[in-house]
Amino acid sequence: MVWVAGVDGCRAGWFAVLREVECGKTVHAGPLRQISQVLALPQKPRIVARDIPIGLSDHAERGGRECDRVTRKLLGKRGCCVFSPPVGAALTRSDN
């Protein structure tokens, strides 16, 4: 059996949803205090996919990237769970 884990941060640490690739069985685990505990779960996931943004904007836009705005709208009242990543320049700027 090949298990894949999707993880996301929460106030208590991490929450994981595991899915077995072939049969589609799903297991929920969490909260876990450390992300390393995901690898120690009985299912021994081969892949751990962490909730991180893909792609950074070149410039700031009100409400974040278009994909963030559309996702918030689709989620309705849970849209507040979608965060916008920083613009790319913020990751390379020095402290000076």
One Martini backbone bead per residue (centre of mass of N, CA, C, O) as a GRO file, in nm:
protein
   96
    1MET     BB    1   0.096   0.036   0.022
    2VAL     BB    2   0.026   0.379  -0.075
    3TRP     BB    3   0.091   0.675   0.098
    4VAL     BB    4  -0.059   1.003   0.131
    5ALA     BB    5   0.021   1.331   0.264
    6GLY     BB    6  -0.167   1.603   0.387
    7VAL     BB    7  -0.054   1.920   0.517
    8ASP     BB    8  -0.140   2.145   0.797
    9GLY     BB    9  -0.151   2.414   0.977
   10CYS     BB   10  -0.206   2.466   1.332
   11ARG     BB   11  -0.229   2.561   1.652
   12ALA     BB   12  -0.126   2.258   1.749
   13GLY     BB   13   0.033   2.228   1.448
   14TRP     BB   14  -0.070   1.942   1.278
   15PHE     BB   15  -0.255   1.828   0.990
   16ALA     BB   16  -0.369   1.511   0.852
   17VAL     BB   17  -0.421   1.358   0.526
   18LEU     BB   18  -0.473   1.028   0.427
   19ARG     BB   19  -0.397   0.835   0.121
   20GLU     BB   20  -0.469   0.563  -0.061
   21VAL     BB   21  -0.402   0.512  -0.385
   22GLU     BB   22  -0.564   0.251  -0.482
   23CYS     BB   23  -0.838   0.253  -0.280
   24GLY     BB   24  -0.892   0.548  -0.127
   25LYS     BB   25  -0.827   0.557   0.153
   26THR     BB   26  -0.911   0.756   0.449
   27VAL     BB   27  -0.710   0.950   0.688
   28HIS     BB   28  -0.709   1.111   1.001
   29ALA     BB   29  -0.458   1.339   1.149
   30GLY     BB   30  -0.478   1.496   1.460
   31PRO     BB   31  -0.286   1.669   1.620
   32LEU     BB   32   0.054   1.756   1.552
   33ARG     BB   33   0.337   1.891   1.685
   34GLN     BB   34   0.514   1.750   1.458
   35ILE     BB   35   0.596   1.683   1.133
   36SER     BB   36   0.758   1.416   1.191
   37GLN     BB   37   0.498   1.247   1.279
   38VAL     BB   38   0.397   1.168   1.000
   39LEU     BB   39   0.622   0.947   0.943
   40ALA     BB   40   0.521   0.778   1.216
   41LEU     BB   41   0.288   0.671   1.104
   42PRO     BB   42   0.147   0.368   1.027
   43GLN     BB   43   0.137   0.434   0.705
   44LYS     BB   44   0.394   0.549   0.589
   45PRO     BB   45   0.439   0.790   0.407
   46ARG     BB   46   0.589   0.873   0.093
   47ILE     BB   47   0.412   1.137   0.078
   48VAL     BB   48   0.451   1.493   0.158
   49ALA     BB   49   0.208   1.753   0.145
   50ARG     BB   50   0.246   2.091   0.176
   51ASP     BB   51   0.103   2.392   0.262
   52ILE     BB   52   0.195   2.585  -0.019
   53PRO     BB   53   0.278   2.823  -0.220
   54ILE     BB   54   0.255   2.872  -0.576
   55GLY     BB   55   0.388   3.131  -0.651
   56LEU     BB   56   0.496   3.465  -0.713
   57SER     BB   57   0.469   3.789  -0.711
   58ASP     BB   58   0.597   4.093  -0.839
   59HIS     BB   59   0.337   4.234  -0.710
   60ALA     BB   60   0.119   4.401  -0.530
   61GLU     BB   61  -0.221   4.302  -0.437
   62ARG     BB   62  -0.528   4.335  -0.363
   63GLY     BB   63  -0.590   4.021  -0.214
   64GLY     BB   64  -0.383   3.916  -0.398
   65ARG     BB   65  -0.401   3.675  -0.589
   66GLU     BB   66  -0.624   3.553  -0.802
   67CYS     BB   67  -0.638   3.264  -0.681
   68ASP     BB   68  -0.706   3.366  -0.395
   69ARG     BB   69  -0.968   3.520  -0.456
   70VAL     BB   70  -1.126   3.286  -0.586
   71THR     BB   71  -1.109   3.090  -0.347
   72ARG     BB   72  -1.252   3.264  -0.140
   73LYS     BB   73  -1.519   3.276  -0.292
   74LEU     BB   74  -1.573   2.965  -0.301
   75LEU     BB   75  -1.558   2.935   0.031
   76GLY     BB   76  -1.658   3.179   0.164
   77LYS     BB   77  -1.641   3.177   0.504
   78ARG     BB   78  -1.357   3.006   0.453
   79GLY     BB   79  -1.173   3.222   0.302
   80CYS     BB   80  -0.991   3.306   0.555
   81CYS     BB   81  -0.786   3.051   0.503
   82VAL     BB   82  -0.666   3.224   0.277
   83PHE     BB   83  -0.341   3.298   0.196
   84SER     BB   84  -0.097   3.533   0.114
   85PRO     BB   85   0.184   3.567  -0.028
   86PRO     BB   86   0.459   3.705  -0.084
   87VAL     BB   87   0.651   3.877  -0.254
   88GLY     BB   88   0.943   3.794  -0.399
   89ALA     BB   89   1.122   4.035  -0.290
   90ALA     BB   90   1.089   3.965   0.020
   91LEU     BB   91   1.295   3.709   0.002
   92THR     BB   92   1.563   3.901  -0.099
   93ARG     BB   93   1.573   4.103   0.116
   94SER     BB   94   1.740   4.294   0.316
   95ASP     BB   95   1.783   4.446   0.635
   96ASN     BB   96   1.909   4.736   0.536
   0.00000   0.00000   0.00000
